Amino acid sequence: VELSTSEIYMLATLIYLEGNTESIECQRAICSVVVNRMIMWDMSLEEVIYQKNQFTPAHLIEYYNPTDVQIEIVKEIMKDGVTIPEYVCYFRADRYHNWSGMNDYINLDHTYFSFSNMD
């Protein structure tokens, strides 16, 4: 996946909003989920981020700025690839998803990563 400068900034801001209090490892996994969705679902970054009912703070992106840490995370993922398996396309704070067809993958800090049998 290749991203423009503005897309790198947009994704970095989403990572900031979703996980700035989490570890670098967790923030990399959050970034990886977005990239996985782009690839698995053949969608643009904007389509993934603003998909209905997916990333709660997406509407705040234009009002916040990421730190250098989040920008570097995005650049690392773009250069080296995702840090979680490509089929892991979901995360949630505080607990795993409990929907039918969802499988637990890993818990990092306060964020729980999952995948679906239906993707």
Secondary structure, DSSP 8 states (H G I E B T S, - for coil): ----HHHHHHHHHHHHHHHTTS-HHHHHHHHHHHHHHHHHTT--HHHHHTSTTT-GGGGGGGG----HHHHHHHHHHHHH--SS-TT--EEEESS---STTEEEEEEETTEEEEEETT-
